[in-house]
Amino acid sequence: MPFLRDEDIRRLVGFRDSADYELDLRGLDRAHAEASVARMLERSRFLPPRNVVVRLDRPSATSGETPFRHVGKLLVAGLRAGTVTRCAPLPESGGGWWVALAGNPNAAPEGAEGAGK
């Protein structure tokens, strides 16, 4: 039986846990996590398409409710609105989301503001 590395297995089964950017919401309460995701979705309309990993605190026996479900609802709303093209939970349970933002295909790449002047 051949030995497969973790990244090979993830590639085969479609798990995505790396992206162009990372939004780390670990340690934030639900309200702040939701506001950060809403801000990310709003700002994405002005930026080129990109992939983002949204990291959340994993649930524990004493953590109570985590923002995972609430962030997921925002991402589903983004799918319906067209600002999100794909999203999937990260492989570790409750650890966050992998998100593909539609962005603005006509937007200049970041860091190119002064290009051409």
GUVEX-620257 format. One record per atom (N, C-alpha, C): x, y, z; residue in three letters. Coordinates in steps of 0.1 Angstrom, whole numbers, plus 2048, in hexadecimal, padded with zeros to 3 digits. Example, Ala and Ser with C-alpha at 12.3 -4.5 7.8 and 13.67 -1.06 7.14 Angstrom:
REM GUVEX-620257
8847C784EAla/87B7D384EAla/8847DF84EAla/8807EA847Ser/8897F5847Ser/88180084FSer/
REM end
This chain:
REM GUVEX-620257
8097F4800Met/800800800Met/80980C800Met/8078157F6Pro/8108217F6Pro/80C82B801Pro/816832805Phe/81583C810Phe/81184980APhe/80785080ELeu/80385D80ALeu/805867814Leu/80A873810Arg/80C87E81AArg/7FF88581CArg/7FD88C827Asp/7F189382AAsp/7EC89C81EAsp/7F68A4818Glu/7F28AD80EGlu/7ED8A5801Glu/7F38997FFAsp/7EE8917F4Asp/7E088C7F6Asp/7DD888802Ile/7CF884805Ile/7C688F804Ile/7C989B809Arg/7C08A7808Arg/7BE8AA7FAArg/7C88AA7F2Arg/7C68AD7E3Arg/7BD8A37DDArg/7BE8967E0Leu/7B588C7DALeu/7A788D7DELeu/7A48907EBVal/7968917F0Val/79189F7EFVal/7998A97EAGly/7938B67E8Gly/7948BF7F4Gly/79B8BB7FFPhe/79C8C480APhe/7A58D0807Phe/7A18DC80BArg/7A98E8808Arg/7AC8EE816Arg/7B88F0819Asp/7BC8F6825Asp/7C7901824Asp/7C9904817Ser/7D390F815Ser/7CD91880BSer/7D192580BAla/7CA92F802Ala/7D493B800Ala/7CF9447F8Asp/7D79507F5Asp/7D8959802Asp/7CD95980ATyr/7CD961816Tyr/7C7959822Tyr/7C995D82EGlu/7C495783AGlu/7BD961842Glu/7B195F847Leu/7AA967850Leu/7A996085DLeu/7B1963867Asp/7B295C874Asp/7A896387EAsp/79E95B881Leu/79496088ALeu/794959898Leu/79F95189AArg/7A094A8A6Arg/7A19548B2Arg/79A9518BCGly/79A95A8C8Gly/78F9658C8Gly/7889678BCLeu/77E9718BCLeu/77096B8C0Leu/7689738C5Asp/75A96F8C8Asp/75296F8BBAsp/74696A8BCArg/73D9688B0Arg/73B9758A9Arg/7379808B0Ala/73498C8A9Ala/7409928A1Ala/74C9918A7His/7589968A0His/75C98D894His/75A980896Ala/75D97788BAla/75397987FAla/74797B882Glu/73D97E878Glu/74098B871Glu/743995878Ala/7469A2873Ala/7529A286AAla/75C99A86ESer/768999865Ser/766992858Ser/75D987859Val/75A98084CVal/751989843Val/748990849Ala/73F999841Ala/7489A483AAla/7529A9842Arg/75B9B383CArg/7649AD831Arg/7689A1833Met/77099A828Met/76899981CMet/75B99481DLeu/752993812Leu/7509A080ALeu/74D9AA812Glu/74B9B880CGlu/7579BD805Glu/7639BC80BArg/76F9C1804Arg/7739B97F8Arg/76F9AC7F8Ser/7739A47EDSer/76D9A97DFSer/7639B17E0Arg/75D9B67D3Arg/7669BF7CCArg/7709C47D3Phe/7799CE7CDPhe/7879C87CAPhe/7899BC7CDLeu/7969B57CBLeu/7969AA7C1Leu/7A19A67BCPro/7A199A7B3Pro/79C98D7BAPro/7979847B2Pro/7939777B8Pro/79E9717C0Pro/79B96A7CBArg/7A59647D4Arg/79F9597DDArg/7A89517E2Asn/7A49477ECAsn/7A894B7FAAsn/79F949804Val/7A294C811Val/79F94181BVal/7A893E824Val/7A593582FVal/7A193D83BVal/79593A840Val/79094184CVal/792937857Val/79B93A861Arg/79E93286CArg/795936878Arg/78F92B87ELeu/78792D88ALeu/78C924895Leu/7899288A2Asp/78C91F8ADAsp/7849128ABAsp/78B9078AEArg/7858FA8ADArg/77C8F88BAArg/7718F18B9Pro/7698EF8C5Pro/7708E58CFPro/76D8E88DBSer/7728DF8E6Ser/7668DC8EFSer/7698D48F9Ala/75F8D0902Ala/7598DC90AAla/7618E690CThr/75D8F2914Thr/75A8FE90CThr/75C8FE8FESer/75C90A8F6Ser/74E90F8F4Ser/7439078F5Gly/73690C8F2Gly/73590D8E3Gly/72B9158DEGlu/7299178D0Glu/73591F8CAGlu/73A91B8BFThr/7449228B7Thr/73E92A8ACThr/7469338A6Pro/74093B89APro/73F93388DPro/74392688DPhe/74491E881Phe/73791E879Phe/72C91B87FArg/71F91B879Arg/71B929873Arg/71D93387BHis/719941878His/72194686CHis/72E94386CVal/737947861Val/73293F855Val/72F933856Gly/72A92B84BGly/71D931845Gly/71493684DLys/70893C848Lys/70C949840Lys/716950844Leu/71A95C83CLeu/72095882FLeu/72794D82FLeu/72D948823Leu/723943819Leu/71893C81EVal/70D938815Val/70694480FVal/70494E817Ala/6FE95B812Ala/707961807Ala/714960809Gly/71E9647FFGly/71D95C7F2Gly/71B94F7F4Leu/7199477E8Leu/70C94B7E0Leu/70294E7E7Arg/6F59527E1Arg/6F79607DAArg/6FF9697E1Ala/7019767DBAla/70B9767D0Ala/71396C7CFGly/71D96B7C4Gly/72B9717C9Gly/72C9757D5Thr/7399797DAThr/74396E7DDThr/73D9627E0Val/7459567E3Val/74194C7D8Val/74C9467D2Thr/74993C7C7Thr/74A92E7CDThr/75292B7D7Arg/75391E7DDArg/7579207EBArg/7529167F4Cys/757916802Cys/756908807Cys/75E904810Ala/75E8F7816Ala/7648F8824Ala/75F8F082DPro/7668EF83APro/7748EA83APro/77C8EF842Leu/78A8E9843Leu/78A8DB848Leu/7948D3845Pro/7948C5849Pro/7938C3858Pro/7998CB860Glu/7978CA86FGlu/78A8CF873Glu/7828C787ASer/7748CA87DSer/7738D7885Ser/76B8E087FGly/7688ED885Gly/7738F7885Gly/77E8F487DGly/78A8FC87DGly/789908874Gly/77F90886BGly/77E914863Gly/779910855Gly/77B91984BTrp/77591883ETrp/78091B834Trp/77F915828Trp/78791881CTrp/77C91F813Trp/78092B80EVal/776934807Val/77D9397FAVal/7769377EFAla/77A93D7E2Ala/77194A7E0Ala/7779557E0Leu/7709627DELeu/76F9657CFLeu/7639697CAAla/76296D7BCAla/76A9797B9Ala/76A9837C2Gly/77298F7C0Gly/76E9967B3Gly/77699F7AFAsn/7749A77A2Asn/77F9A3799Asn/77B99C78EPro/786998785Pro/78D9A377EPro/7879AF77EAsn/78D9BB777Asn/7969C3781Asn/7969BF78DAla/79E9C6797Ala/7AD9C4795Ala/7B59CE797Ala/7C39CD796Ala/7C89C57A1Ala/7D39BD79FPro/7D99B57A9Pro/7DE9BE7B4Pro/7DD9B87C1Glu/7E29C07CCGlu/7F09C47CAGlu/7F49D07CEGly/8029D47CDGly/8059DB7BFGly/7FA9DB7B7Ala/7FC9E17A9Ala/7F69EF7A8Ala/7F39F57B3Glu/7EDA037B3Glu/7F5A0D7ABGlu/802A0C7ADGly/80BA167A7Gly/810A1279AGly/80DA06795Ala/812A01788Ala/80CA0977DAla/815A0C774Gly/811A14768Gly/812A2376AGly/816A28775Lys/817A36777Lys/825A3B775Lys/
REM end
